[in-house]
């Protein structure tokens, strides 16, 4: 699988994490236990640090990048949807970032919050706990996140990663 050091920037991946063979991890990227990185996802810590907590899924085609001034931090029990783009932001524990969405520098997605599919969370924007951010640019709908969907998404991807670690084989 494509896991690369870049100079003195070296990934740290917990032994219980699952990195799909078609994902790319470069540089200062730290991935916690039972987290998963799926096909086509790219985590590029070439200029800054990327931290992924435990039981977090980075789904197919997602791009996670960081710059020197702003690390990208993704907490525990998060779901990062297909084709999402995260850069220089903080995704707090138990949050969901929907497919095709973008979360930019200095933005915070707080616990229990959801960024809806295709939304753009601008530089410096906060998505409060339990809120839903939708649209371009994102608008906040207080209390509209479905925290049950976050919990079930986390459990589903932890189980799927275990399955892939055990049964995935190249033909």
C-alpha positions as CSV (number, residue, x, y, z in Angstrom):
1,X,0.0,0.0,0.0
2,X,1.3,3.5,-0.7
3,X,2.5,4.8,2.7
4,X,5.3,7.2,2.4
5,X,7.7,9.2,4.6
6,X,8.7,12.6,3.2
7,X,12.0,13.6,4.7
8,X,11.6,13.4,8.4
9,X,7.8,13.4,8.2
10,X,6.7,9.8,8.8
11,X,3.2,8.4,9.2
12,X,2.2,6.7,12.5
13,X,-0.5,4.2,12.0
14,X,-1.9,2.1,14.8
15,X,-1.7,-1.6,14.2
16,X,-5.5,-2.0,14.6
17,X,-6.2,0.6,11.9
18,X,-7.1,-0.5,8.3
19,X,-5.5,1.3,5.4
20,X,-6.9,0.1,2.0
21,X,-4.1,-0.8,-0.5
22,X,-5.4,1.8,-2.9
23,X,-5.3,4.7,-0.3
24,X,-2.3,7.0,-0.1
25,X,-0.8,8.2,3.2
26,X,2.1,10.7,3.0
27,X,4.2,12.5,5.7
28,X,3.1,13.5,9.2
29,X,-0.2,11.6,9.4
30,X,-1.2,9.9,12.6
31,X,-4.0,7.3,12.5
32,X,-5.6,5.8,15.6
33,X,-6.9,2.4,16.5
34,X,-9.8,0.9,14.6
35,X,-9.8,3.8,12.1
36,X,-10.1,3.1,8.4
37,X,-8.9,4.8,5.2
38,X,-10.7,3.6,2.1
39,X,-9.8,3.3,-1.7
40,X,-8.7,6.4,-3.4
41,X,-8.5,8.5,-0.2
42,X,-5.4,10.7,0.1
43,X,-4.0,11.9,3.5
44,X,-1.1,14.2,2.7
45,X,0.8,15.6,5.6
46,X,3.6,17.1,3.6
47,X,3.6,20.6,5.1
48,X,1.5,20.1,8.2
49,X,0.2,17.5,10.5
50,X,-2.9,15.3,10.1
51,X,-4.3,13.5,13.1
52,X,-7.1,11.0,12.8
53,X,-8.5,9.6,16.1
54,X,-9.9,6.2,16.9
55,X,-12.8,4.5,15.1
56,X,-12.9,7.1,12.4
57,X,-13.5,6.3,8.7
58,X,-12.0,8.3,5.9
59,X,-14.1,7.1,3.0
60,X,-13.4,6.5,-0.7
61,X,-11.8,9.4,-2.6
62,X,-11.6,11.8,0.4
63,X,-8.7,14.3,0.4
64,X,-7.2,15.3,3.8
65,X,-4.4,17.9,3.7
66,X,-2.8,20.3,6.2
67,X,-0.6,23.4,5.9
68,X,2.1,24.3,8.3
69,X,-0.1,27.0,10.0
70,X,-3.2,24.8,10.4
71,X,-3.0,21.1,11.2
72,X,-6.0,19.0,10.2
73,X,-7.4,17.2,13.3
74,X,-10.2,14.6,13.1
75,X,-11.4,13.2,16.4
76,X,-12.6,9.8,17.6
77,X,-15.8,8.2,16.2
78,X,-16.1,10.4,13.1
79,X,-17.4,9.6,9.7
80,X,-15.7,11.4,6.7
81,X,-17.8,10.7,3.6
82,X,-16.8,9.8,0.1
83,X,-15.0,12.6,-1.8
84,X,-14.9,15.0,1.1
85,X,-12.1,17.5,1.3
86,X,-10.7,18.6,4.6
87,X,-7.9,21.1,5.0
88,X,-6.6,22.9,8.1
89,X,-9.7,22.3,10.1
90,X,-10.8,20.5,13.3
91,X,-13.5,17.8,13.2
92,X,-14.4,17.1,16.8
93,X,-15.3,13.7,18.2
94,X,-18.5,12.1,17.0
95,X,-19.1,14.3,13.9
96,X,-20.0,13.5,10.4
97,X,-18.7,15.2,7.2
98,X,-21.0,14.2,4.3
99,X,-20.0,13.1,0.8
100,X,-18.6,15.7,-1.5
101,X,-18.4,18.4,1.2
102,X,-15.5,20.8,1.8
103,X,-14.3,22.0,5.2
104,X,-11.6,24.7,5.1
105,X,-8.9,26.4,7.2
106,X,-9.7,27.2,10.9
107,X,-13.2,25.7,10.6
108,X,-14.6,23.6,13.5
109,X,-17.2,20.9,13.2
110,X,-18.2,20.3,16.9
111,X,-19.3,17.0,18.5
112,X,-22.6,15.6,17.2
113,X,-22.6,18.0,14.2
114,X,-23.1,17.0,10.6
115,X,-21.8,18.7,7.5
116,X,-24.4,17.8,4.8
117,X,-23.4,16.3,1.5
118,X,-21.9,18.9,-0.9
119,X,-21.8,21.7,1.7
120,X,-18.9,24.1,1.9
121,X,-17.8,25.1,5.4
122,X,-15.8,28.3,4.9
123,X,-12.5,29.4,6.5
124,X,-13.0,30.1,10.2
125,X,-16.6,28.9,10.4
126,X,-18.0,26.9,13.3
127,X,-20.6,24.2,13.1
128,X,-22.0,24.0,16.6
129,X,-22.6,20.8,18.5
130,X,-25.7,18.9,17.2
131,X,-26.1,21.3,14.2
132,X,-26.4,20.6,10.5
133,X,-24.4,22.6,8.0
134,X,-25.9,22.6,4.5
135,X,-25.4,24.5,1.2
136,X,-22.8,26.6,-0.5
137,X,-21.6,28.4,1.5
138,X,-22.9,26.4,4.4
139,X,-25.8,27.6,6.5
140,X,-26.3,26.3,10.0
141,X,-29.5,24.5,11.1
142,X,-29.3,24.3,14.9
143,X,-30.2,20.9,16.5
144,X,-30.8,19.3,13.1
145,X,-28.0,16.7,13.1
146,X,-28.9,13.1,13.3
147,X,-26.5,11.8,16.0
148,X,-27.9,8.3,15.6
149,X,-26.7,8.3,12.0
150,X,-23.2,9.2,13.2
151,X,-23.2,6.4,15.8
152,X,-24.4,3.8,13.3
153,X,-22.0,5.0,10.6
154,X,-19.1,4.7,13.0
155,X,-20.1,1.1,14.0
156,X,-20.6,0.1,10.4
157,X,-17.2,1.2,9.3
158,X,-15.4,-0.3,12.3
159,X,-17.1,-3.6,11.4
160,X,-16.3,-3.3,7.7
161,X,-12.7,-2.5,8.4
162,X,-12.4,-5.7,10.5
163,X,-14.0,-7.6,7.6
164,X,-11.6,-6.2,5.1
165,X,-8.5,-6.8,7.3
166,X,-9.5,-10.4,7.5
167,X,-11.0,-11.2,4.1
168,X,-9.6,-8.8,1.4
169,X,-7.4,-10.5,-1.1
170,X,-6.1,-9.5,-4.5
171,X,-7.1,-11.6,-7.5
